[in-house]
Amino acid sequence: LAVVVQDVDSIFDVDTLCALRNKVCEVAGKTYGVNHEDDVSIRLITDHMRSATFLISDGVMPTNEGRGYVLRRLIRRAARHGRLLG
């Protein structure tokens, strides 16, 4: 719905996620839209950070089972893509 209302092409161009995406780019020292592989990692990190934030705000902590395991996997996968960005 936000994509339609704001007339953008992607959920990552919506104002709320755009700020987070830009911060990921700033920390990684990358520019969004230049390299497809970098863009995939930037979008993945942005999405996983958003998801992890909601899980943590619901009281979930990284564990070896259930929702905690999902949170742990989100964080690890985002970290792996962060290493790919340099």
C-alpha positions as CSV (number, residue, x, y, z in Angstrom):
1,L,0.0,0.0,0.0
2,A,2.8,2.4,0.9
3,V,4.5,1.7,-2.5
4,V,1.3,2.8,-4.3
5,V,0.6,5.8,-2.1
6,Q,4.2,7.1,-2.4
7,D,4.4,6.1,-6.1
8,V,7.7,4.3,-5.9
9,D,8.9,1.1,-7.5
10,S,10.0,-0.9,-4.5
11,I,9.2,-1.3,-0.8
12,F,12.9,-0.2,-0.2
13,D,12.1,3.2,-1.8
14,V,9.3,3.9,0.7
15,D,10.3,6.8,3.1
16,T,10.5,4.6,6.2
17,L,12.8,2.0,4.7
18,C,14.7,4.4,2.5
19,A,16.3,6.0,5.6
20,L,17.4,2.6,6.9
21,R,18.6,1.6,3.5
22,N,20.6,4.8,3.2
23,K,22.2,4.2,6.6
24,V,23.2,0.7,5.6
25,C,24.8,2.2,2.4
26,E,26.6,4.8,4.5
27,V,28.1,2.3,6.9
28,A,29.1,-0.1,4.1
29,G,30.5,2.7,2.0
30,K,28.4,1.7,-1.0
31,T,26.0,3.5,-3.3
32,Y,22.6,1.9,-3.9
33,G,21.7,1.3,-7.5
34,V,25.2,0.9,-8.9
35,N,26.0,-2.8,-8.5
36,H,23.3,-5.5,-8.5
37,E,25.1,-7.8,-6.1
38,D,25.6,-5.0,-3.6
39,D,22.0,-3.9,-4.0
40,V,20.8,-7.4,-3.1
41,S,23.0,-7.4,0.1
42,I,21.8,-3.9,1.0
43,R,18.2,-4.8,0.6
44,L,18.6,-8.0,2.5
45,I,20.4,-6.3,5.4
46,T,17.7,-3.6,5.5
47,D,14.9,-6.1,5.6
48,H,16.5,-8.4,8.1
49,M,17.3,-5.4,10.4
50,R,13.7,-4.3,10.2
51,S,12.4,-7.9,11.0
52,A,14.9,-8.4,13.8
53,T,13.8,-5.0,15.4
54,F,10.2,-6.1,15.5
55,L,11.1,-9.5,16.9
56,I,13.3,-8.0,19.6
57,S,10.6,-5.4,20.5
58,D,8.2,-8.4,21.0
59,G,10.6,-9.7,23.6
60,V,12.3,-12.4,21.5
61,M,16.0,-13.1,22.2
62,P,18.3,-15.1,20.0
63,T,18.1,-18.8,21.0
64,N,18.4,-22.3,19.5
65,E,14.7,-22.9,19.2
66,G,11.5,-21.3,17.9
67,R,11.2,-17.6,17.3
68,G,14.6,-17.1,18.9
69,Y,16.2,-19.3,16.3
70,V,14.5,-17.3,13.5
71,L,15.9,-14.1,15.0
72,R,19.4,-15.7,15.3
73,R,19.3,-16.7,11.6
74,L,18.2,-13.2,10.5
75,I,21.1,-11.6,12.4
76,R,23.6,-14.1,11.1
77,R,22.4,-13.8,7.5
78,A,22.5,-10.0,7.6
79,A,26.0,-10.2,9.1
80,R,27.2,-12.5,6.3
81,H,25.9,-10.1,3.7
82,G,27.5,-7.2,5.5
83,R,30.8,-9.1,5.2
84,L,30.1,-9.5,1.4
85,L,29.8,-5.7,1.2
86,G,33.2,-5.2,2.8
